Amino acid sequence: MAQGWPVRLAHGRVGVRPLVRSDAARIDRIRAENIEWLAPWDASLPPQTGAPITSQAGLISYQRRKAREGLAMPFGVTVDGELVGQVTVNSITRGSALSASIGYWISKAFAGQQITPLAVAMVSDHLLTTAGLHRVEISIRPENKASIRVVEKLGFDEIGLARGYLHINGEWRDHRIFQVLAGDVPHPLVARLESQSGPTAK
């Protein structure tokens, strides 16, 4: 089991909690309603790697197994208790690296309301404190302006462009790489977010 997992985090109306198999139907509905909004950024598998997991329930089970192995933390993002998106921590590495990567998405109906930055801030703060990590990375396609705004608000540093970094929506795509280190965060990222715009999502 990953250090600091399972955990529920909340700030005002926004929460993050472990995904469970019963979330599958709700996620399927959200993604069906938001296919044009989400599909350009969805991870895919190269043909030579075999068949992907196609059911949401199967994907959640896979992510929860990775969490039990200490390699991932699959969170659902909630507003007033309603599931509206996900923040997924992947590639948790201990030893000399003490690092992880984060991916996220949200229903278009809840975009632009500081919900995603707040959810990512809560998870990043948790990783850099309770979970004991040194570094959190977020990789973003250059075209994904909405996602780039999230890391800019949170003060992640851009460290470079990785060509053909991830297989996304059927092709190998370039990604801009952002990171935050534990030593960069004398105050919680949630506090940084609130200092920019006042109390968030309350």
C-alpha positions in Angstrom: 0.0 0.0 0.0 1.3 3.5 -0.9 2.4 5.7 2.0 -0.5 8.1 2.7 -3.1 5.9 1.0 -6.0 5.6 1.2 -7.0 9.2 2.1 -9.8 11.6 1.7 -8.9 15.3 1.3 -11.3 18.3 1.2 -11.3 22.1 1.0 -14.6 23.8 1.0 -17.0 22.2 -1.5 -14.2 20.3 -3.3 -13.0 16.9 -2.3 -10.8 14.1 -3.5 -11.4 10.5 -2.5 -10.3 7.0 -3.6 -12.1 5.7 -6.6 -14.3 2.6 -6.1 -15.8 0.2 -8.6 -19.2 1.7 -8.1 -18.0 5.0 -9.6 -17.7 3.3 -13.0 -21.2 4.0 -14.2 -21.0 7.7 -13.2 -17.6 8.1 -14.9 -18.9 6.4 -18.0 -21.8 8.9 -18.1 -19.5 11.9 -17.6 -17.1 10.8 -20.3 -19.9 10.1 -22.8 -21.3 13.6 -22.2 -17.8 15.1 -22.6 -16.3 13.0 -25.4 -15.3 16.0 -27.5 -13.9 17.8 -24.5 -11.8 14.8 -23.2 -10.9 12.6 -26.2 -8.0 14.8 -27.6 -6.1 14.3 -24.3 -6.9 10.7 -23.5 -4.0 8.3 -23.1 -4.0 5.4 -25.5 -1.9 2.2 -26.0 0.4 1.7 -29.0 -0.8 -1.3 -31.1 2.1 -3.5 -30.2 1.3 -3.4 -26.4 -1.9 -5.4 -26.7 -5.6 -4.7 -26.0 -6.4 -1.8 -23.6 -8.7 -2.2 -20.7 -12.0 -1.0 -22.2 -14.4 -1.1 -19.2 -14.4 1.7 -16.6 -14.9 -0.9 -13.8 -11.9 -2.8 -15.1 -9.8 0.3 -15.2 -10.7 1.3 -11.7 -9.9 -2.2 -10.5 -6.5 -2.0 -12.2 -5.8 1.4 -10.6 -6.8 0.2 -7.2 -4.5 -2.8 -7.5 -1.6 -0.5 -8.4 -2.5 1.5 -5.3 -2.3 -1.6 -3.1 1.1 -2.2 -4.7 2.2 1.4 -3.7 2.5 2.5 -7.3 -0.6 4.8 -7.7 -3.3 6.8 -6.1 -6.6 7.0 -8.1 -8.7 9.8 -6.8 -12.2 10.9 -7.7 -12.8 14.7 -7.6 -16.1 15.7 -6.0 -18.1 19.0 -5.7 -20.7 18.9 -2.9 -20.2 15.2 -2.8 -20.9 14.7 -6.6 -18.2 13.0 -8.6 -17.1 15.4 -11.5 -13.6 14.2 -12.5 -10.4 12.5 -11.6 -6.9 13.1 -10.3 -4.7 10.1 -10.8 -1.2 9.7 -9.2 0.9 7.3 -11.2 4.5 6.1 -11.3 5.1 6.4 -7.6 8.8 5.7 -7.1 10.6 5.4 -3.8 14.3 4.9 -3.2 16.5 7.6 -4.6 13.8 9.3 -6.7 10.8 9.8 -4.3 8.7 11.0 -7.2 5.3 10.6 -8.9 3.4 11.9 -11.8 -0.2 13.4 -11.8 -2.9 13.3 -14.5 -6.3 14.9 -14.3 -9.6 15.6 -16.0 -12.9 17.2 -15.2 -16.4 17.5 -16.7 -16.6 20.6 -18.9 -19.6 21.8 -16.9 -17.2 22.3 -13.9 -14.3 23.7 -15.8 -13.1 27.2 -15.1 -14.3 27.2 -11.5 -10.9 26.6 -9.8 -12.0 23.0 -9.0 -9.2 21.3 -11.0 -6.4 23.6 -9.6 -7.7 23.0 -6.1 -7.9 19.2 -6.5 -4.4 19.1 -8.0 -3.1 21.4 -5.2 -4.6 19.2 -2.5 -3.2 16.0 -4.0 0.3 17.6 -4.6 0.4 18.9 -1.0 -0.4 15.4 0.3 2.2 13.8 -1.9 4.9 16.3 -0.8 4.1 16.0 2.9 2.2 12.9 4.2 3.3 10.6 1.4 6.9 11.7 1.8 7.7 12.4 -1.9 10.4 14.8 -3.1 9.1 15.6 -6.6 5.7 15.7 -8.4 5.6 15.9 -12.2 2.8 16.8 -14.6 3.2 16.3 -18.4 0.9 18.3 -20.7 0.5 18.5 -24.4 1.5 22.0 -25.7 -2.0 22.4 -27.2 -3.8 21.8 -23.9 -4.1 25.4 -22.8 -6.6 24.7 -20.0 -4.4 22.1 -18.4 -1.3 24.4 -18.7 -3.2 27.1 -16.8 -3.6 24.7 -13.9 0.2 24.2 -13.4 0.8 27.9 -14.0 -1.6 28.8 -11.2 0.1 26.3 -8.8 3.6 27.5 -9.6 5.0 24.3 -11.1 8.3 24.9 -13.0 8.6 24.0 -16.6 11.7 21.9 -17.1 11.5 21.1 -20.8 9.8 19.6 -23.8 9.8 15.8 -24.2 9.3 14.7 -27.8 7.0 11.8 -28.4 6.6 11.4 -24.7 3.2 9.7 -24.3 0.8 7.8 -26.6 -2.3 10.1 -26.6 -5.5 9.7 -28.7 -3.8 7.3 -31.0 -0.4 9.0 -31.6 2.9 9.6 -29.9 2.6 13.2 -28.7 5.1 15.8 -27.5 4.6 17.0 -23.9 5.7 20.0 -21.9 7.1 18.8 -18.5 6.4 20.6 -15.3 7.5 19.8 -11.8 7.3 20.9 -8.2 9.8 19.9 -5.5 9.1 19.6 -1.8 11.7 22.3 -1.1 9.8 24.7 -3.4 6.7 24.6 -1.3 7.3 26.5 2.0 3.5 26.9 2.2 0.8 24.6 0.9 -0.1 24.9 -2.8 -3.7 25.4 -1.7 -2.7 28.5 0.2 -0.8 29.8 -2.9 -4.0 29.3 -4.9 -6.1 31.2 -2.4 -3.6 34.0 -2.3 -4.2 34.6 -6.0 -8.0 34.8 -6.0 -9.3 34.6 -2.4 -11.0 31.6 -0.8 -11.4 28.8 -3.4 -14.6 26.8 -4.2 -16.4 27.6 -1.0 
